[in-house]
Amino acid sequence: MDLGLSGRTVIVTGASGGIGREIARGYAAEGADVVLTYRNARDDVETLAKEIGERALVVPYELGAPTSATALVAAALEWTGRIDVLVNNALRTGGRRPSPDQSFEDVPDAEWVETLRCNIEGYIGLSRLVAPVMRERRFGRLVHISSGLVTDGMIGAEYYAAAKAALHGFNRSAAFSLGRDGDILSNVVMPGLTTTARNRSRLEPISDAYSDRAPIRRLLDAAEVANAVVYLGSAANTGITGQAISVTGGV
């Protein structure tokens, strides 16, 4: 299947590792020019850029910082003159891993407010910047990476899940606004527990229990999640919009 991505410009935030890196690889494999963003892991994203070659541009990006988002969009437009796809993948978890011993009311105010602000304002802010470019060209795809925690829940993930749930509401209404101005689609992808190069060893103690709940009896890996993101962000997707799609192996 021709996904219609050759020559298109795709921004992938948080492309230095995990699912983001596989998303960037997926778009590059389809012939797209890919803008790779990072916050701290510059070496990792530079390695990915070398793998992709001249069709990759590396740009630093701070989720939730309006000046950083403006600079990112300006860099993409200066590079190719267009933005066809935005994949909002970067995230901020507040600096600590969820713990069953943690009560949500004990999280410091500065930490939970930052988690909410960055993960929802950051996604909306960047979407607002690329929307006029897409409306002018009458083509565009937004794919927002959410989390299965929105529906499954987990102790310690209250504020992160709240931000992602808000993203679902934004996406649904934004799809109506964007769709009236051309072939512009917006969707949310909800990964579940996903194996990546970084977390593989950490997930081993719990992977069997999670896999037992899945119809396919295993965890998905990052590339499998990326496949869904690449399709939703492609010209081959002509009618899926305003949706929150679980990519979890059926859990």
Secondary structure, 3 states (H helix, E strand, C coil): CCCCCCCCEEEECCCCCHHHHHHHHHHHHCCCEEEEEECCCHHHHHHHHHHHCCCEEEEECCCCCHHHHHHHHHHHHHHHCCCCEEEECCCCCCCCCCCCCCCHHHCCHHHHHHHHHHHHHHHHHHHHHHHHHHHHHCEEEEEEECCCHHHHCCCCCHHHHHHHHHHHHHHHHHHHHHHCCCEEEEEEEEECCEECCCCHHHHHHHHHHHHCCCCCCCCEEHHHHHHHHHHHCCCCCCCCCCCEEEECCCC
